[in-house]
Amino acid sequence: MTKRVMPVPALFQRTKDQIVSGLPGVQRYLDDILVIGKTKELHLSNLTVTLHHIKDYGLRVCINNYEFFNYFVEYLEHVIEAKGLHKADLETATPVTLSRSSQQGGYLNQCKAAIQTFRVLGGTKPTMQITSSLVSFVSVLWMTVFSPAECKGNTVSCRLWTEPQMPILSMDGDFVIGGIFSIHYSMRSELNTYTTMPAQPRCTGSMEYRQLRFARALEFTINQINNSTVLLPGITLGYQIYDSCSAIPISVKAAFQFANGLEPVFNVTDACLNSAAAAVPAIVGDSSSTPSIAMARTLGLFGIPQVSHSATCACLSDKRQFPAFFRTVPSDEHQAAALARMVKYYGWSWIGAVRSDTDYGNYGMAAFLKAAQEEGICVEYSEAYYRTQPRSKLERVANVIRRSTARVIVAFLTSSDMKFLVEELIRQPLPPIQWIASESWIIHPDFLRFNICAGALGFGFPRSVIPGLPEFLLDLSPAQASTSPILTEFWESSFSCSLKGRTGMRECDGSEDIRALQNPYTDTSQLRITNLVYKATYAIAHAIHSVICNDTQCDKTNKFAPWQILDQLKRVNFTTKNGYEVNFDSNGDPVAVYELINLQFKKDGTLDFVPVGYYDSSKPRGKEFRMSSAISWVGGQTEVPVSVCSESCPPGTRKAVQKRRPVCCYDCIPCAEGEISNKTDYLDCVRCPPEFWPNAKQDICLPKPIEFLSWDDTLAIILTVVSITGAFMSVSVGAVFYKHRASPIVRASNSELSFLLLFSLTLCFLCSLTFIGRPSEWSCMLRHTAFGITFVLCISCVLGKTIVVLMAFRATLPGSNVMKWFGPPQQRLSVLTFTLKQAIICMIWLKVSPPFPFKNLKLYKDRIILECHLGSSIGFWAVLGYIGLLAVLCFVLAFLARKLPDNFNEAKFITFSMLIFCAVWITFIPAYVSSPGKFTVAVEIFAILASSFGLIICIFVPKCFIIVFRPTKNTKKLLMGKVPSKAL
């Protein structure tokens, strides 16, 4: 007879309407389930068909609404509890024969574990964990329906293929906390023949005493919690501690045992009920990242929280992959960034990198290399090694280190891998190396015996004190050690005696004193990771307290799921008895706080851990570091070692990257002309502003010297003397002429024009002085206009004298009255007219575009030429052209009059003077254009002085010579003679 099915839960009915609104395609199948629940008899065929439909839609349903998943599983429980299936119907409807291994029960528990995974993830879209859970869900639903019916007819027991791995330390309690530590570092591997049952995985190799201390610290913490009247009062916590051997297979097996328990035999009739909860609510461990990753992927599916004390891989912060993972140790992301900043701070731009070929080393080094690249640090090599790899690989890595030019090596290795590497390096001579260590080995006591590690610098976890722990660790007798295989191994390896009468070893006689031991187990002076185990255990205890306790008491009968502990772990925030705050961020990580550890020699010559600074990631950027004492570098040096591919480029040079080499390998190239670099290691030189020029070292821009023809310049002094001499000469000649103005030679020279000519020559000599000195607006306008007007005045006078000579000889012809048309008034008017035209040209020039001071930056690169810009070139060349026109006209007229019959034919001297004048100014043009800087002005002054001296010497010196030294020749008769004077 079939039994009536229990009524459909009202909550399921209400939820059904909400689900269908979002997923109309599922409505018919939900109705089928409801129909099955309401019928008087349970028809297996209908249920089978419905489950097939649910298999098609289950993935979509559960992803979009995990609450429906929960309600559906709860309803199936009611269906199964009805137990209304007939054996005949079962045999007919079952599409496959279910093996006994599939009947051991516990599937609903797995379904619920999948539900809790959804809850942890907050109903997110599919992830790796969700997909795995739902794949299990589809198959689990099928088997869950059929297994109870068969169990009803046939009560059978199922046994695991192998015996479970037993914990190394354990204690029963109301709630049992799991623990797993890498007490051994290798697993015995045997060849699998596939003909016999594989042997159980076993640990091998020497024991890591420090890891045993971590495991016993978990014991101590649980005992302390059990004795507390505040935390979990009236509750006894137990523990199951495993040795993972730092191997993934053993870690994963332990993870399943944490979830399922240690019972090797399952009774299918009560398996589902007994397996509804995990064996442990939470786990402490593992000690390294790779086994922790394997465990976290497994435990996360069941929502069992895992709190690691030393798995630092940054990948474990990804809550999508590891939703149930927490840790009391900072992520390597912080350590990698801190190491990169430290390397940058000390100026090490050329480093080597060595890592463990594990998740810890690979992820940690990848994070460091990324941060180092952002800091501009170059890595000469990056080598990986794992302790189980062939020795040839270890030797190759050691040889790379020996041959490298990098003197600083960042070692992101586990302590066991680093120990192998150091032992290999000391076999042959090694250059001084500054080790930059990861937290895994910088605080490991084994490295205090290697002198090549002296000066090593790295980040370790803060040192702490745990009251009562040292006494607990030392409270171990031979009798207590004999009760545990792991403690027996510790005792026998520490005292080299046998507790159980092994052959080949002396028997322990009870005289062994554990307090006399000097090993990492008894050394509690550096409680760093041990404190992290202490914090992790307390965090789990606080989470359990939040679930089962109220303000007054705790209920030990309270049955809770692991996800409830997981949820409370996210909220824990307390301070331990030794004063450390415990809380987790959204990634399950704590605040990153490190001590900067330096391996320094003590007075007795042994190495010791010396904290030299602190790093706190919660501080503002740039203030995370705080130094507390001096660092002892490699070789005991007090100066920071140098590790660069190329020496720093000094100021005045720039870096040029070498071909096919990292950017830190470069040549130092002097800055180009006009550029500077005022700091070391400049990538590009900076060009100085236009009015500045680099100094000789090219590390600073100095104002360019301003160059002009200054008064204190030697050339200017010479030209000034010559100019004043010429002016003085003109005045002297004027005085001589004035004194002998009644003499025939002065009268014959047209004394009025002669005095005017001497006056203009004086101005010509003096106007050259306006070209000397710092150019200014008034001097620039004065020098060119004065030069143009005075020279035109001068040439006009000479032209007037030439015309007078020609007219005078024309007037001697019979019937000629030429002189009345070119008498003194006409001569004065002609001079005035010619000069006035030049003055008009100059006025137009000054009005339209006058000359102005100008800094010539193009002529010379290293100095500025301060000169007078012409303003209008047309104006300047118009002035010169007008002077040249008058000079050429004067020269032509004088040349025509050169053979007139007077003994003292002035036209000859004017011809010579105009010849010199024209020659000077013709050569002036190319010289003026091609002369650089202040010499342009000097050429112009020289042309003025040369032409002026040519006029005064050719026209007036012969006359003065006769007046002063040959007065007998100064007669009208001689001057009018037809025969040339021999004296002349």
C-alpha positions, 0 to 999 in steps of 0.5 A: 500500500502506498502512503499519502504524500504530505501536503505541498508546503504553502511556501512552495506554492507561493513561490511557484507563482513568482518563479513562473512569472520570470520563467514561464517555460517551467510552469508545466513542470512545476504543475507536474510536481504539484500534481504528484504531491496532491494525488493519493498515490505516487506514480513513479512514471510521472515523477520520472518524466518530471525529473527529466524535464527538470534536468533540462531546465534545472540549470536555468532555474537554479541560476536565476532563483536559488530559493526555488532550488531550495524549495524544490529540494525540500519538497522532494524530501517530503515526496521521498518521506512518503515512501510510496514507491512500489518495487515493480514500478521501480524496476519498470521505470528505472532506466538504468540499474543503480549500482550500490555505490550510488545508493550510499545516500547523502545526495540531498546533503550535496544538493543543499551544499550546492544551494549554500554555494549559491547563497555565498555567491549571492545568486550571481551568474554562472561560475565554475563552482555553480556549474559543477554544483548544478551538474551534480544537482541534475544527476543527484536529483535522479538518484535521490528519488530512487535510492530510498525505495531500494534501501527500504527493501534491502538494507545494505552497508557501503564501505569506502574503497580505502581506509580514511586518512587519520588525523595526526592530532585530534580531540572530540568536542561538541563542535570539531574544528579542522586543521591542516599543516605541512609538517612534512614536505614531500609525499611518498609516491609509488608506481601504480600497477592498476592490478592492485589497490593503490597504497594510501598516500603517506608523508615522507622526509624529515619533519618541519618542527616549526609546522608542528609548533603551528599545529600544537598552537591550534591545540593550545588555542582550542584549549584556551577557548574551552577554558573561556567563560566569555567565548563559547561558554559551556561549549567544548571545541574539538579538533582534527589536525592533518599533515598535508605533506605540502601535497595536493592529493593528501590535501584534497583527501583531507578536504573530503574527510572534513566534509564527510567524516571519518566513518568508512562504512555507510548504512544507506538507511540512515546515510542521508540523515547522518550526512546532512551536516559537514564533519567540521564547521570550519578549517584552519590551514593549509600552510602553503598556497598550492594545497590551499587552492586545491582544498578551497576549490573543493570546500567552497562547493559545500560552503565550508569556510577555510581560514589559512594562516600562511597561504599568501597567493593573491589568487586566493582573494578571488571570491568567484573562485574561492567563495569560502576562503579566508586568511589571517595572512596578508595577500602577496599582492601587498608584499609584491608591491612593497618589495617593488617600492623598496627596490625602487627606493634603494635605486636597484634598477637591475635585479635577478628574480628567482621563484618557486615553481608553485602557485605561491611563487608564480603568482607572487613573482608575477605580481612583483614583476608587474609592480617592478615594471611600473617602477621602471625596474629591469629584471636580468633573469627570472628563474623558477625551481621546485624541490622535486625537480631534477638536480640539473635544474637546480644547478642551472639556476645556481649557475645563472645566479653566479654568472649574472651581473645583477647584485640584487636578487628577489627570491620569491621562494618557499623556505624549503625551495630556498634551502635547496638553492642556498645549499647549492650556491655555497658549493662554489664561490659566489659574488656578494649578493643582496637578497630580497626575500619573501616572507616565506623564508626571511623569518625561517630560522634555518637560514640563520646558519647560512652566512651568504644570507647575511644582509638579506632584507624582506618583509615578515609578519609582525612578531608577537607574544602568546602568553602560555604557549611556550609552557604548553609546547614544553609540557610534553613527556615521553608518555604523552608523545607515545600517544601520537605518531607525530609526537613520537616521531618528533621526540625520536628525531629530536633526541635520537632515541626510540620510544617503542624499542625500534632496532638500531636506535637506543631506547629513550630512558626518560632522561631527555629534557625537552626544555634543553632542546634548541630547535624551531619547535621550542623557539618561541622568540619569533612567534609570527606565523604562530600568531596567525594560527592563533588568530585564525582559530579565534576567528572560527570560534567567534563565528561559531559563537555568533551562530549558537550563542545568544547574550546569556548562553550557548546551545550545543544542540543547535544544528547549523550548516557551514555556510552560517559559519561562513557568513559570520566569518565575514563579520568577525571583528574582535581583538585577541588576548595578546592585543591583535585585531582580527577582521576580514575585508570583502576578499577575506583578507586582513590588513597587510602589516609587515615588519621589514626584517634584516639578517644581521650578525650578532656580536658572537658572529651568528645571524639573527632576525632584526626588525628595521622597519614597518609596512602598513597598507592601511596608511596613505600612499607614500607613508606605508614605510616607517624605518626604525633602525639601520640596515646591515647590507651584504658583507656587513656594509653600511652603504647601500649596494649598487645593482645597475646594468649601466651606471647613472648618466650624469647631468649633461648627458642623456640615456640611449637604450642599447639595442636588444637590451632592457631599458635599464641598459643604456649608454650615456650620450652628451646632450646636443648643442644648446640642450641640457640635463640637470638631473641624473638619468635623463631620457631626453635633454631639454633645449634651453630658452632662446636667450639662454645657452648651456654651460660647459657641463651642459647641466644648466642654462645660462643667459647668453652673453650680449655682444655689441661694439662696446666702449671698452672693446679694444677694437672700439677704442682703436676706432674711437682714437682714429675717429677723434684723430680725424676730427682733430685733423679736420679742425686743424686743417680748418685752423690753418686755412682760416689763418692763411685765408688771404693766401692765394692757395686758400683763395684758389680753393674756394675757401667758403666750400672748403670750410664747409667741407672741413666742417662736414668732414669733422661731422663725418669723423664724429658720427662714427662714434654713434655706432659704438656703444649699446644700441638704443632706440635713439642711437640706432636712429641717429647713427644712420641718419647722421651718417647719411646727412653728413656724408651727403653734405660732404660729397655736396661740397666736393661736388660744388668744388668740382663744378667750380673748377670746371666753371672757372676754366670755362669762364676763361674762354672769350665771351663766357659768362658761366661764372655768373650762373654758378657763383657763391649763392648758387654753390651754397644753394646746390649744397643745401639742395643736395643735403635737403634731399638726403634729409627728406629721405631720412625723415621718410625712413624714420617715419615709415620704419625706423631702425631699432635695437634688435637681439640677433639670436640666429647669427651665433648659437652661444651669444646674442648680437645686439644690433640696430635693425635697419627697420626698412632696408629700402630706406637704408639702401636709398640713403647709401644709393643717394650718397653713391650717386653723388660720389659717382657724379663728382668722380666723373666731373673731377675726372673730366677736369683732371687735365686742366692746365693749372699748376695746382689743378684741384680736380686731380686731387678730387679725382683721387679722393673720389676714387678712394671714396668709391673704392671704399664704399664698393668694398663696404657692401660685401664686407658689411653683408658678410661681417658677423656680429659687432664686426658689421658695425666695425666695417661700417665705421671703417668705411666712414673713417676711410672715406673721410680720411681719403677726402681730407688727405687728397684734398687738403693735405697737399695745400696744407703742406704748401702753406706750412712747409712751402710758403714760397710756392703759395703765390698767384703766379706760380699757381697760374703757371702753365708749367707744372711745378716740380715741387708738386 
